[in-house]
Amino acid sequence: MTRRITKTSIVLISILFLGVFNANSQTIDSPKASLSLSIIQNSGTNGSGITYDSKRGLYYVVIAGNKSFPMEVFNSKGDNVFKTNAGSDMRGIWWNKKTKSIEGNCYGDGGIVSMKLDENAHPSLGNTTIFDGNHQPDGNSCGAFDGKKNIYYFDGAGIHVYSRKTGELVSQINLQISNEQQENLNYTSVIYTGKKKMEIGLLDFVNKKVYLFNKKDGNLTATINLPSSAKTHESFRFGYANNYVFIYGTDDRTWVGYRIFE
């Protein structure tokens, strides 16, 4: 006997499907601080990069400004497990699962480098150059890798997309936001979440908000409201890793994590 599928059934099935789909990338609109990564070394001021290796459960963080400034490693609970110097004047850093290394962009024409890891996944083997010269829109731009083929940068006005394979600019994304919103944005840092239609994130340091954008059209698709205690700043000190937005506080030298995805 053939059962007749009614319009009501189709609607119900559609709602259930969308509910499951949305749950996979459901945002936490008003997150609380739930993870802290405190840097042990004293040199430098601006935390500029943070990334996560999900296989080993390790966070890597770096301080911008000098090759002797800190690069430190933390486990998933926030315990500091290794410290060294950055080896280059770093800005953004990311985990590249294909090369099994930490990579990042340097200040100005310092290029793109790879930080080789030892048997404990600690960056103790020095840095090697991937690309020489300037491969970013601004000297202090902090890059965010999409995990596949592109590195994203924000220059205070728009998103610039560079190829990880060639180091060259491949496209730009115009953000669909007001002039007032744009004026309040942290001008050096961008995050890449990998969540569909919410891939790109920028920090409104004045109103303590994180704006998430669709990378295909630049539309604003979600807004995260950070607590009033978040130490937001106009440059650097903003990152993303493992479903957390991180804000760096210079007083206590700590990256504070706010989980923004379920």
Contacts in CASP RR format, 6 or more apart in sequence:
PFRMAT RR
TARGET T0000
AUTHOR 0000-0000-0000
METHOD contacts of the structure
MODEL  1
MTRRITKTSIVLISILFLGVFNANSQTIDSPKASLSLSIIQNSGTNGSGI
TYDSKRGLYYVVIAGNKSFPMEVFNSKGDNVFKTNAGSDMRGIWWNKKTK
SIEGNCYGDGGIVSMKLDENAHPSLGNTTIFDGNHQPDGNSCGAFDGKKN
IYYFDGAGIHVYSRKTGELVSQINLQISNEQQENLNYTSVIYTGKKKMEI
GLLDFVNKKVYLFNKKDGNLTATINLPSSAKTHESFRFGYANNYVFIYGT
DDRTWVGYRIFE
23 262 0 8 1.000
25 195 0 8 1.000
25 196 0 8 1.000
25 198 0 8 1.000
25 261 0 8 1.000
26 261 0 8 1.000
26 262 0 8 1.000
27 198 0 8 1.000
27 212 0 8 1.000
27 222 0 8 1.000
27 224 0 8 1.000
27 260 0 8 1.000
27 261 0 8 1.000
27 262 0 8 1.000
28 224 0 8 1.000
28 259 0 8 1.000
28 260 0 8 1.000
28 261 0 8 1.000
28 262 0 8 1.000
29 222 0 8 1.000
29 223 0 8 1.000
29 224 0 8 1.000
29 225 0 8 1.000
30 224 0 8 1.000
30 225 0 8 1.000
30 227 0 8 1.000
31 224 0 8 1.000
31 226 0 8 1.000
31 227 0 8 1.000
31 245 0 8 1.000
31 258 0 8 1.000
31 259 0 8 1.000
31 260 0 8 1.000
32 227 0 8 1.000
32 258 0 8 1.000
33 227 0 8 1.000
33 229 0 8 1.000
33 230 0 8 1.000
33 256 0 8 1.000
33 257 0 8 1.000
33 258 0 8 1.000
34 244 0 8 1.000
34 257 0 8 1.000
34 258 0 8 1.000
34 259 0 8 1.000
35 78 0 8 1.000
35 244 0 8 1.000
35 256 0 8 1.000
35 257 0 8 1.000
35 259 0 8 1.000
36 78 0 8 1.000
36 254 0 8 1.000
36 255 0 8 1.000
36 256 0 8 1.000
36 257 0 8 1.000
37 50 0 8 1.000
37 59 0 8 1.000
37 61 0 8 1.000
37 72 0 8 1.000
37 74 0 8 1.000
37 78 0 8 1.000
37 80 0 8 1.000
37 246 0 8 1.000
37 254 0 8 1.000
37 255 0 8 1.000
37 257 0 8 1.000
38 80 0 8 1.000
38 252 0 8 1.000
38 253 0 8 1.000
38 254 0 8 1.000
38 255 0 8 1.000
39 61 0 8 1.000
39 63 0 8 1.000
39 70 0 8 1.000
39 72 0 8 1.000
39 80 0 8 1.000
39 253 0 8 1.000
39 254 0 8 1.000
39 255 0 8 1.000
40 70 0 8 1.000
40 72 0 8 1.000
40 80 0 8 1.000
40 83 0 8 1.000
41 63 0 8 1.000
41 69 0 8 1.000
41 70 0 8 1.000
41 72 0 8 1.000
41 83 0 8 1.000
42 253 0 8 1.000
43 63 0 8 1.000
43 66 0 8 1.000
43 68 0 8 1.000
43 69 0 8 1.000
43 70 0 8 1.000
44 63 0 8 1.000
44 64 0 8 1.000
44 65 0 8 1.000
44 66 0 8 1.000
44 69 0 8 1.000
44 70 0 8 1.000
45 63 0 8 1.000
45 250 0 8 1.000
46 63 0 8 1.000
46 64 0 8 1.000
46 65 0 8 1.000
46 235 0 8 1.000
46 236 0 8 1.000
46 237 0 8 1.000
46 248 0 8 1.000
46 250 0 8 1.000
47 61 0 8 1.000
47 62 0 8 1.000
47 63 0 8 1.000
47 64 0 8 1.000
47 236 0 8 1.000
47 237 0 8 1.000
47 248 0 8 1.000
47 255 0 8 1.000
48 62 0 8 1.000
48 63 0 8 1.000
48 64 0 8 1.000
48 90 0 8 1.000
48 91 0 8 1.000
48 92 0 8 1.000
48 142 0 8 1.000
48 188 0 8 1.000
48 189 0 8 1.000
48 236 0 8 1.000
48 237 0 8 1.000
49 61 0 8 1.000
49 62 0 8 1.000
49 64 0 8 1.000
49 90 0 8 1.000
49 91 0 8 1.000
49 92 0 8 1.000
49 93 0 8 1.000
49 142 0 8 1.000
49 239 0 8 1.000
50 59 0 8 1.000
50 60 0 8 1.000
50 61 0 8 1.000
50 62 0 8 1.000
50 93 0 8 1.000
50 239 0 8 1.000
50 240 0 8 1.000
50 241 0 8 1.000
50 246 0 8 1.000
50 255 0 8 1.000
51 59 0 8 1.000
51 60 0 8 1.000
51 93 0 8 1.000
51 94 0 8 1.000
51 95 0 8 1.000
51 102 0 8 1.000
51 241 0 8 1.000
52 58 0 8 1.000
52 59 0 8 1.000
52 60 0 8 1.000
52 95 0 8 1.000
52 241 0 8 1.000
52 242 0 8 1.000
53 60 0 8 1.000
53 95 0 8 1.000
53 121 0 8 1.000
54 242 0 8 1.000
55 97 0 8 1.000
56 121 0 8 1.000
57 75 0 8 1.000
57 76 0 8 1.000
58 73 0 8 1.000
58 74 0 8 1.000
58 75 0 8 1.000
58 76 0 8 1.000
58 81 0 8 1.000
58 121 0 8 1.000
59 73 0 8 1.000
59 74 0 8 1.000
59 75 0 8 1.000
59 76 0 8 1.000
59 78 0 8 1.000
59 241 0 8 1.000
59 242 0 8 1.000
60 71 0 8 1.000
60 72 0 8 1.000
60 73 0 8 1.000
60 74 0 8 1.000
60 93 0 8 1.000
60 95 0 8 1.000
60 102 0 8 1.000
60 123 0 8 1.000
61 70 0 8 1.000
61 71 0 8 1.000
61 72 0 8 1.000
61 73 0 8 1.000
61 74 0 8 1.000
61 93 0 8 1.000
61 255 0 8 1.000
62 69 0 8 1.000
62 70 0 8 1.000
62 71 0 8 1.000
62 72 0 8 1.000
62 86 0 8 1.000
62 90 0 8 1.000
62 92 0 8 1.000
62 93 0 8 1.000
63 69 0 8 1.000
63 70 0 8 1.000
63 71 0 8 1.000
63 86 0 8 1.000
63 90 0 8 1.000
64 89 0 8 1.000
64 90 0 8 1.000
64 91 0 8 1.000
64 107 0 8 1.000
64 140 0 8 1.000
64 142 0 8 1.000
64 236 0 8 1.000
65 89 0 8 1.000
65 90 0 8 1.000
65 107 0 8 1.000
66 86 0 8 1.000
66 89 0 8 1.000
67 85 0 8 1.000
67 86 0 8 1.000
67 87 0 8 1.000
67 88 0 8 1.000
67 89 0 8 1.000
68 85 0 8 1.000
68 86 0 8 1.000
68 87 0 8 1.000
69 85 0 8 1.000
69 86 0 8 1.000
69 89 0 8 1.000
69 90 0 8 1.000
70 83 0 8 1.000
70 84 0 8 1.000
70 85 0 8 1.000
70 86 0 8 1.000
71 83 0 8 1.000
71 84 0 8 1.000
71 85 0 8 1.000
71 86 0 8 1.000
71 87 0 8 1.000
71 90 0 8 1.000
71 115 0 8 1.000
71 123 0 8 1.000
72 80 0 8 1.000
72 82 0 8 1.000
72 83 0 8 1.000
72 84 0 8 1.000
73 80 0 8 1.000
73 81 0 8 1.000
73 82 0 8 1.000
73 83 0 8 1.000
73 121 0 8 1.000
73 122 0 8 1.000
73 123 0 8 1.000
74 80 0 8 1.000
74 81 0 8 1.000
75 81 0 8 1.000
76 242 0 8 1.000
81 122 0 8 1.000
82 120 0 8 1.000
82 122 0 8 1.000
82 123 0 8 1.000
82 124 0 8 1.000
84 122 0 8 1.000
84 123 0 8 1.000
84 124 0 8 1.000
87 115 0 8 1.000
87 126 0 8 1.000
87 127 0 8 1.000
88 106 0 8 1.000
88 110 0 8 1.000
88 113 0 8 1.000
88 127 0 8 1.000
89 106 0 8 1.000
89 107 0 8 1.000
89 110 0 8 1.000
90 104 0 8 1.000
90 105 0 8 1.000
90 106 0 8 1.000
90 107 0 8 1.000
90 113 0 8 1.000
91 104 0 8 1.000
91 105 0 8 1.000
91 106 0 8 1.000
91 107 0 8 1.000
91 136 0 8 1.000
91 139 0 8 1.000
91 140 0 8 1.000
91 141 0 8 1.000
91 142 0 8 1.000
91 143 0 8 1.000
91 188 0 8 1.000
92 104 0 8 1.000
92 105 0 8 1.000
92 142 0 8 1.000
92 143 0 8 1.000
92 144 0 8 1.000
93 102 0 8 1.000
93 103 0 8 1.000
93 104 0 8 1.000
93 115 0 8 1.000
94 102 0 8 1.000
94 103 0 8 1.000
94 104 0 8 1.000
94 143 0 8 1.000
94 144 0 8 1.000
94 145 0 8 1.000
94 147 0 8 1.000
94 151 0 8 1.000
95 102 0 8 1.000
95 103 0 8 1.000
95 145 0 8 1.000
96 102 0 8 1.000
96 103 0 8 1.000
96 114 0 8 1.000
96 145 0 8 1.000
96 147 0 8 1.000
96 164 0 8 1.000
97 147 0 8 1.000
99 114 0 8 1.000
100 117 0 8 1.000
101 114 0 8 1.000
101 115 0 8 1.000
101 116 0 8 1.000
101 117 0 8 1.000
102 114 0 8 1.000
102 115 0 8 1.000
102 117 0 8 1.000
102 123 0 8 1.000
103 112 0 8 1.000
103 113 0 8 1.000
103 114 0 8 1.000
103 115 0 8 1.000
103 130 0 8 1.000
103 145 0 8 1.000
104 112 0 8 1.000
104 113 0 8 1.000
104 114 0 8 1.000
104 115 0 8 1.000
104 143 0 8 1.000
104 145 0 8 1.000
105 111 0 8 1.000
105 112 0 8 1.000
105 113 0 8 1.000
105 135 0 8 1.000
105 136 0 8 1.000
105 141 0 8 1.000
105 142 0 8 1.000
105 143 0 8 1.000
105 151 0 8 1.000
105 153 0 8 1.000
106 112 0 8 1.000
106 113 0 8 1.000
107 139 0 8 1.000
107 140 0 8 1.000
108 133 0 8 1.000
108 134 0 8 1.000
108 136 0 8 1.000
108 139 0 8 1.000
108 140 0 8 1.000
109 132 0 8 1.000
109 133 0 8 1.000
109 134 0 8 1.000
110 132 0 8 1.000
110 133 0 8 1.000
110 134 0 8 1.000
111 129 0 8 1.000
111 130 0 8 1.000
111 131 0 8 1.000
111 132 0 8 1.000
111 133 0 8 1.000
111 134 0 8 1.000
111 135 0 8 1.000
112 129 0 8 1.000
112 130 0 8 1.000
112 131 0 8 1.000
112 135 0 8 1.000
112 151 0 8 1.000
112 167 0 8 1.000
113 127 0 8 1.000
113 128 0 8 1.000
113 129 0 8 1.000
113 130 0 8 1.000
114 127 0 8 1.000
114 128 0 8 1.000
114 129 0 8 1.000
114 130 0 8 1.000
115 123 0 8 1.000
115 125 0 8 1.000
115 126 0 8 1.000
115 127 0 8 1.000
116 123 0 8 1.000
116 125 0 8 1.000
116 126 0 8 1.000
116 127 0 8 1.000
116 128 0 8 1.000
117 123 0 8 1.000
117 124 0 8 1.000
117 125 0 8 1.000
118 124 0 8 1.000
118 125 0 8 1.000
131 167 0 8 1.000
135 151 0 8 1.000
135 162 0 8 1.000
135 167 0 8 1.000
135 168 0 8 1.000
136 143 0 8 1.000
136 153 0 8 1.000
136 160 0 8 1.000
136 162 0 8 1.000
137 153 0 8 1.000
137 155 0 8 1.000
137 160 0 8 1.000
138 153 0 8 1.000
138 155 0 8 1.000
138 188 0 8 1.000
140 188 0 8 1.000
140 235 0 8 1.000
140 236 0 8 1.000
141 153 0 8 1.000
141 154 0 8 1.000
141 155 0 8 1.000
141 160 0 8 1.000
141 188 0 8 1.000
142 153 0 8 1.000
142 188 0 8 1.000
142 189 0 8 1.000
142 190 0 8 1.000
142 236 0 8 1.000
143 151 0 8 1.000
143 152 0 8 1.000
143 153 0 8 1.000
143 189 0 8 1.000
143 190 0 8 1.000
144 151 0 8 1.000
144 152 0 8 1.000
144 153 0 8 1.000
144 190 0 8 1.000
144 191 0 8 1.000
144 192 0 8 1.000
144 239 0 8 1.000
144 240 0 8 1.000
145 151 0 8 1.000
145 152 0 8 1.000
145 164 0 8 1.000
145 192 0 8 1.000
146 152 0 8 1.000
146 192 0 8 1.000
146 194 0 8 1.000
146 199 0 8 1.000
147 192 0 8 1.000
149 163 0 8 1.000
149 164 0 8 1.000
149 165 0 8 1.000
150 161 0 8 1.000
150 162 0 8 1.000
150 163 0 8 1.000
150 164 0 8 1.000
150 170 0 8 1.000
151 161 0 8 1.000
151 162 0 8 1.000
151 163 0 8 1.000
151 164 0 8 1.000
151 167 0 8 1.000
152 159 0 8 1.000
152 160 0 8 1.000
152 161 0 8 1.000
152 162 0 8 1.000
152 190 0 8 1.000
152 192 0 8 1.000
152 200 0 8 1.000
152 215 0 8 1.000
153 159 0 8 1.000
153 160 0 8 1.000
153 161 0 8 1.000
153 162 0 8 1.000
153 190 0 8 1.000
154 160 0 8 1.000
154 185 0 8 1.000
154 187 0 8 1.000
154 188 0 8 1.000
154 189 0 8 1.000
154 190 0 8 1.000
154 202 0 8 1.000
155 187 0 8 1.000
156 182 0 8 1.000
156 185 0 8 1.000
156 187 0 8 1.000
157 182 0 8 1.000
158 172 0 8 1.000
158 173 0 8 1.000
158 174 0 8 1.000
158 175 0 8 1.000
159 172 0 8 1.000
159 173 0 8 1.000
159 175 0 8 1.000
159 190 0 8 1.000
159 200 0 8 1.000
159 213 0 8 1.000
159 215 0 8 1.000
159 218 0 8 1.000
160 169 0 8 1.000
160 172 0 8 1.000
161 169 0 8 1.000
161 170 0 8 1.000
161 171 0 8 1.000
161 172 0 8 1.000
161 173 0 8 1.000
162 168 0 8 1.000
162 169 0 8 1.000
162 170 0 8 1.000
163 170 0 8 1.000
173 200 0 8 1.000
173 213 0 8 1.000
173 215 0 8 1.000
173 218 0 8 1.000
174 218 0 8 1.000
175 182 0 8 1.000
175 202 0 8 1.000
175 213 0 8 1.000
175 218 0 8 1.000
175 220 0 8 1.000
176 213 0 8 1.000
176 217 0 8 1.000
176 218 0 8 1.000
176 219 0 8 1.000
176 220 0 8 1.000
177 211 0 8 1.000
177 220 0 8 1.000
181 204 0 8 1.000
181 211 0 8 1.000
184 204 0 8 1.000
184 205 0 8 1.000
184 206 0 8 1.000
184 207 0 8 1.000
185 202 0 8 1.000
185 203 0 8 1.000
185 204 0 8 1.000
185 205 0 8 1.000
185 211 0 8 1.000
186 202 0 8 1.000
186 203 0 8 1.000
186 204 0 8 1.000
186 205 0 8 1.000
186 232 0 8 1.000
186 233 0 8 1.000
186 234 0 8 1.000
186 235 0 8 1.000
186 236 0 8 1.000
186 237 0 8 1.000
186 238 0 8 1.000
187 234 0 8 1.000
187 235 0 8 1.000
188 235 0 8 1.000
188 236 0 8 1.000
189 202 0 8 1.000
189 203 0 8 1.000
189 235 0 8 1.000
189 236 0 8 1.000
189 237 0 8 1.000
189 238 0 8 1.000
189 239 0 8 1.000
190 200 0 8 1.000
190 201 0 8 1.000
190 202 0 8 1.000
191 200 0 8 1.000
191 201 0 8 1.000
191 202 0 8 1.000
191 210 0 8 1.000
191 238 0 8 1.000
191 239 0 8 1.000
191 240 0 8 1.000
191 245 0 8 1.000
192 199 0 8 1.000
192 200 0 8 1.000
192 201 0 8 1.000
192 240 0 8 1.000
193 199 0 8 1.000
193 200 0 8 1.000
193 201 0 8 1.000
193 212 0 8 1.000
193 240 0 8 1.000
193 261 0 8 1.000
195 212 0 8 1.000
195 261 0 8 1.000
197 214 0 8 1.000
197 216 0 8 1.000
197 221 0 8 1.000
198 212 0 8 1.000
198 213 0 8 1.000
198 214 0 8 1.000
198 221 0 8 1.000
198 222 0 8 1.000
199 212 0 8 1.000
199 213 0 8 1.000
199 214 0 8 1.000
199 215 0 8 1.000
200 212 0 8 1.000
200 213 0 8 1.000
200 214 0 8 1.000
200 215 0 8 1.000
200 218 0 8 1.000
201 210 0 8 1.000
201 211 0 8 1.000
201 212 0 8 1.000
201 213 0 8 1.000
201 240 0 8 1.000
202 210 0 8 1.000
202 211 0 8 1.000
202 213 0 8 1.000
203 209 0 8 1.000
203 210 0 8 1.000
203 211 0 8 1.000
203 232 0 8 1.000
203 238 0 8 1.000
204 210 0 8 1.000
204 211 0 8 1.000
204 232 0 8 1.000
205 232 0 8 1.000
205 233 0 8 1.000
205 234 0 8 1.000
205 238 0 8 1.000
206 232 0 8 1.000
208 225 0 8 1.000
208 226 0 8 1.000
208 227 0 8 1.000
208 228 0 8 1.000
208 230 0 8 1.000
208 232 0 8 1.000
209 223 0 8 1.000
209 224 0 8 1.000
209 225 0 8 1.000
209 226 0 8 1.000
210 223 0 8 1.000
210 224 0 8 1.000
210 226 0 8 1.000
210 245 0 8 1.000
210 260 0 8 1.000
211 220 0 8 1.000
211 222 0 8 1.000
211 223 0 8 1.000
211 224 0 8 1.000
212 220 0 8 1.000
212 221 0 8 1.000
212 222 0 8 1.000
212 223 0 8 1.000
212 224 0 8 1.000
213 219 0 8 1.000
213 220 0 8 1.000
213 221 0 8 1.000
214 221 0 8 1.000
224 245 0 8 1.000
224 258 0 8 1.000
224 260 0 8 1.000
226 232 0 8 1.000
226 245 0 8 1.000
226 247 0 8 1.000
226 258 0 8 1.000
227 258 0 8 1.000
230 247 0 8 1.000
230 256 0 8 1.000
230 258 0 8 1.000
231 237 0 8 1.000
231 247 0 8 1.000
231 248 0 8 1.000
231 249 0 8 1.000
231 250 0 8 1.000
231 251 0 8 1.000
231 256 0 8 1.000
232 238 0 8 1.000
232 247 0 8 1.000
233 248 0 8 1.000
236 248 0 8 1.000
237 247 0 8 1.000
237 248 0 8 1.000
237 249 0 8 1.000
237 250 0 8 1.000
238 245 0 8 1.000
238 246 0 8 1.000
238 247 0 8 1.000
238 248 0 8 1.000
239 245 0 8 1.000
239 246 0 8 1.000
239 247 0 8 1.000
240 246 0 8 1.000
243 259 0 8 1.000
243 260 0 8 1.000
243 261 0 8 1.000
244 257 0 8 1.000
244 258 0 8 1.000
244 259 0 8 1.000
244 260 0 8 1.000
245 257 0 8 1.000
245 258 0 8 1.000
245 260 0 8 1.000
246 255 0 8 1.000
246 256 0 8 1.000
246 257 0 8 1.000
246 258 0 8 1.000
247 255 0 8 1.000
247 256 0 8 1.000
247 257 0 8 1.000
247 258 0 8 1.000
248 254 0 8 1.000
248 255 0 8 1.000
248 256 0 8 1.000
249 255 0 8 1.000
249 256 0 8 1.000
END
